[in-house]
Amino acid sequence: MERIPVIIDTDPGIDDFFALMLANSSGKLDIKAVTTVAGNQSSEIVTKNALDIASYFHIGCEVAKGAEHPLDRPPRTAGYIHGENGLGNLALKAGSRPLSPDYAWDVIDQKASEEKGRLEIIAIGPLTNIAIALLKYPGLRGRIRRIVMMGGSGGVGNVSPYGEFNAAADPLAAKIVFRSGVPIVMTGWDAAVQSRLTPEEIGRLKKIDTPYTRDCSFLWDFLQGAYQKLGKSNIVLSDALAVAYAIDPAVMECRDCYVAVETVSGLNQGRTVVDFDHVRKDMPLNCSVGMKVNQSLYFDMLEQMMRHYTAPHR
């Protein structure tokens, strides 16, 4: 089976940890590079985490640092969810591989050229790196097969009434990407919350004995504690859902829509406005929007992920 060449653009992040874990466990994805962007924590922290996670799971690809801040505003982080070190204060062994000498946007262009139109980008952080790449390399849009992103929402947000964190962190970058003409699949917050994991489901995952189960359990417990402080009992691994879709599109039903990004209005800053009924006939259907999650299949994929690591890997 020919694997899909992908770049994972990420801001690790607890759910990014599980997204990378899932991608690495799949025989369908060929991870060409991991690129980092400031988001869940600062650029320095998330880049260190990416290097450490790549070594931890033996992901043998290039890791490249990207944007340290959004295009036109100060960075915002989410330490209240992910902890001071971005990984629930879990201390991973320092990664052994060197950081790429090239910036994330240059690596994106290089890999897209090498793959000759086959490359997919799984974007699970703010879209800053991808926007910069598209601006710097105008021909890039024709060399990316599609972007599968975790971000945006067709309904309510998680950092403002309608704003989801990744889109709201850099609305201008999101606007550039949605206007680029590159095919986009949007795993929005409203889709991600359908994939909530109950304490009972997490308990089932914890029972799968792997060399990584102890650390995974630590991260799940930290995330559950963070969600409980927000009055929620179930956790969301939203970034892993985007990876799951890249592996098997049956995990999420989508609808082709026109999506615009609000960059002006204060209350709606970062809102992804989804024209579900294509009221604006003059606007292109520029995004395949996640509508309904197959929770049973998603959980099965997480179980298969854990079982992949039952043999010693470190």
C-alpha positions in Angstrom: 0.0 0.0 0.0 1.3 3.4 -1.0 1.5 5.7 2.0 0.3 9.3 2.0 3.2 11.8 2.3 2.3 14.3 5.0 3.7 17.2 7.0 2.3 17.7 10.5 2.3 21.4 11.4 1.8 21.4 15.1 2.1 23.2 18.5 2.6 20.4 21.0 0.3 20.4 23.2 -1.2 17.3 24.9 -3.6 16.5 22.1 -0.7 17.2 19.6 1.2 14.5 21.4 -1.6 12.0 20.8 -2.0 13.2 17.2 1.7 12.5 16.5 1.4 9.2 18.3 -1.6 8.2 16.1 0.1 9.4 12.9 3.2 7.4 13.7 1.2 4.2 14.4 -0.6 4.3 11.1 0.7 2.4 8.1 -1.2 4.8 5.8 0.8 8.0 6.6 4.4 8.8 5.6 5.5 11.6 7.9 7.9 13.7 5.8 8.4 16.5 8.4 7.1 17.9 11.6 6.9 21.7 11.6 6.2 23.8 14.7 4.3 27.0 15.3 3.7 29.0 18.5 0.3 28.2 19.9 -0.4 26.1 22.9 2.8 27.3 24.3 5.7 29.5 23.1 7.7 28.7 20.0 10.7 27.6 22.0 8.6 25.2 24.2 6.6 23.6 21.4 9.7 23.1 19.2 11.5 21.4 22.1 8.4 19.3 22.6 8.2 18.3 18.9 11.9 17.2 19.0 11.3 15.2 22.2 8.2 13.6 20.9 9.8 12.7 17.6 12.6 10.9 19.5 10.2 9.4 22.0 8.2 7.7 19.3 11.1 7.1 16.9 9.6 9.3 14.2 12.5 9.5 11.7 11.7 12.8 10.0 12.9 16.4 9.9 11.7 18.7 12.6 11.7 22.4 11.6 10.9 25.5 13.7 8.3 28.0 12.4 6.6 31.2 13.4 7.3 32.6 16.9 4.1 34.7 16.8 1.0 35.3 14.7 1.2 37.5 11.6 -0.3 40.7 13.1 -0.8 40.3 16.8 0.8 39.1 20.0 0.9 35.3 20.6 -1.7 33.7 22.9 -1.0 30.4 24.7 -3.1 27.7 26.5 -1.0 26.8 29.5 -4.2 26.5 31.5 -5.0 23.4 29.4 -1.6 22.0 28.5 0.6 23.1 31.5 3.7 25.2 31.7 5.7 23.0 29.5 2.9 22.2 27.0 2.8 18.5 27.9 1.0 18.5 31.2 4.4 19.0 32.9 5.5 15.6 31.8 9.2 15.6 31.4 10.2 13.6 28.3 13.8 12.7 27.6 15.5 15.4 25.5 15.3 14.6 21.8 18.6 13.4 20.2 18.1 14.7 16.7 19.1 18.2 15.6 16.6 20.8 14.6 16.4 21.5 10.8 18.5 24.4 9.6 15.5 25.5 7.5 12.4 27.3 8.6 9.1 25.5 8.6 7.7 27.4 5.5 10.8 26.5 3.5 10.6 22.9 4.5 6.9 22.9 3.5 7.8 24.1 0.0 10.8 21.7 -0.3 8.6 18.7 0.6 5.8 19.8 -1.7 8.2 20.1 -4.6 9.7 16.6 -3.8 6.3 15.0 -3.7 5.0 16.6 -6.9 1.5 17.3 -5.8 1.0 14.4 -3.5 1.8 16.1 -0.2 -0.9 16.7 2.4 -0.5 19.0 5.4 -2.1 18.1 8.7 -2.4 21.4 10.4 -3.1 21.1 14.1 -2.0 24.5 15.3 -2.5 28.1 14.2 -2.1 28.5 10.5 0.8 31.0 10.6 3.4 28.7 9.0 1.2 27.7 6.1 0.1 31.3 5.4 3.8 32.4 5.3 4.6 29.5 3.0 1.8 30.4 0.6 2.8 34.0 0.6 6.5 33.3 0.1 6.0 30.6 -2.6 3.1 31.6 -4.8 3.3 28.3 -6.8 2.9 26.2 -3.6 -0.8 26.2 -3.7 -0.8 24.0 -6.8 1.6 21.5 -5.2 -0.3 20.7 -2.0 -3.0 18.0 -2.4 -5.0 19.2 0.5 -4.8 20.6 4.1 -6.5 18.7 6.8 -6.8 21.1 9.7 -8.0 21.2 13.2 -9.4 24.6 13.7 -12.4 26.8 13.3 -15.9 26.0 14.1 -19.3 26.1 12.4 -20.9 26.8 15.7 -19.7 27.8 19.1 -16.0 28.4 19.9 -13.8 27.5 22.8 -12.0 30.8 23.4 -14.8 33.2 22.5 -18.5 32.8 21.6 -17.6 31.7 18.1 -13.8 31.6 18.0 -11.8 28.3 18.2 -8.3 28.6 19.5 -6.2 27.8 16.4 -8.2 30.1 14.1 -8.5 32.9 16.8 -4.8 32.8 17.5 -4.0 34.0 14.0 -7.1 35.0 12.1 -5.2 36.7 9.3 -3.2 33.5 8.6 -6.4 31.5 8.6 -8.0 34.0 6.2 -5.0 33.7 3.8 -5.2 29.9 3.9 -8.9 29.7 3.3 -8.6 32.1 0.4 -5.6 30.2 -1.1 -7.5 27.8 -3.3 -5.8 24.8 -1.6 -8.4 22.1 -0.8 -9.2 22.2 2.9 -10.9 19.7 5.3 -11.9 21.5 8.5 -12.1 19.5 11.7 -13.8 22.3 13.7 -14.4 22.5 17.4 -18.0 21.7 16.9 -17.0 18.4 15.2 -14.2 17.7 17.8 -16.5 17.9 20.8 -18.5 15.0 19.2 -15.4 12.9 19.8 -15.2 13.5 23.6 -13.7 10.6 25.5 -15.4 9.6 28.8 -13.5 8.6 31.9 -14.6 5.0 31.2 -13.2 5.1 27.6 -9.9 6.6 28.9 -9.9 3.7 31.4 -10.1 1.2 28.6 -7.1 2.8 26.8 -5.1 2.8 30.0 -5.5 -1.0 30.3 -3.6 -1.6 27.1 -0.1 -2.3 28.3 2.6 -0.6 26.2 5.9 1.0 27.0 4.1 4.3 26.7 0.9 3.7 28.7 2.3 5.2 31.9 3.1 8.5 30.3 -0.1 8.5 28.2 -2.1 8.0 31.4 -0.3 10.9 33.1 -1.3 13.1 30.2 -4.9 11.9 30.1 -5.1 12.5 33.9 -3.6 16.0 33.5 -6.1 16.9 30.8 -9.0 15.5 32.7 -8.0 17.7 35.6 -7.8 20.8 33.4 -11.3 20.0 31.9 -12.8 19.4 35.3 -11.7 22.9 36.4 -13.8 24.2 33.4 -16.7 22.1 34.6 -16.4 19.3 32.0 -16.0 15.6 32.8 -15.0 14.4 29.3 -11.8 15.3 27.4 -11.3 16.2 23.7 -8.2 15.1 21.8 -9.2 17.4 18.9 -5.9 17.2 17.0 -5.9 13.5 17.0 -9.3 13.6 15.3 -7.8 15.5 12.3 -5.1 12.9 12.0 -7.7 10.2 12.2 -9.5 11.7 9.3 -6.3 11.8 7.2 -5.9 8.1 7.9 -9.6 7.2 7.4 -12.1 9.7 6.1 -14.9 7.5 7.3 -14.3 8.9 10.8 -16.0 12.2 9.9 -18.8 13.1 7.5 -18.2 16.4 5.8 -20.1 19.0 3.7 -18.6 21.3 1.1 -19.1 24.9 2.1 -17.9 28.4 1.6 -15.9 29.4 4.7 -14.7 33.0 5.5 -12.7 34.1 8.5 -13.6 37.2 10.5 -10.6 39.4 11.2 -12.2 42.7 12.1 -15.1 42.5 14.5 -13.9 42.3 18.1 -16.6 39.9 19.3 -16.2 37.7 16.3 -12.5 37.9 15.9 -11.2 34.6 14.5 -14.7 33.2 13.7 -14.9 30.9 10.8 -18.2 31.8 9.1 -19.6 28.7 7.4 -22.2 29.1 4.7 -23.8 25.7 5.2 -26.6 26.3 2.7 -24.4 28.1 0.1 -26.5 31.3 0.4 -23.6 33.2 -1.3 -23.8 31.6 -4.7 -21.0 33.9 -5.9 -18.5 32.4 -3.5 -16.5 29.2 -4.0 -17.0 26.0 -1.9 -13.5 26.3 -0.5 -13.7 23.9 2.4 -15.0 20.4 3.3 -16.4 21.0 6.8 -16.6 18.3 9.4 -20.3 17.7 10.4 -20.7 14.3 12.1 -18.0 12.2 13.8 -18.2 8.4 13.9 -17.2 8.2 17.6 -17.1 4.4 17.6 -14.6 4.3 14.7 -12.5 7.1 16.3 -12.2 5.2 19.6 -11.4 2.0 17.7 -8.5 3.9 16.0 -7.2 5.1 19.4 -7.3 1.5 20.7 -5.4 0.3 17.6 -2.9 3.1 18.2 -2.2 1.9 21.7 -1.9 -1.7 20.5 0.6 -0.7 17.8 3.0 0.1 20.6 2.6 -3.2 22.6 5.9 -4.4 21.2 9.0 -2.7 22.6 9.8 0.5 20.7 12.5 2.0 22.9 
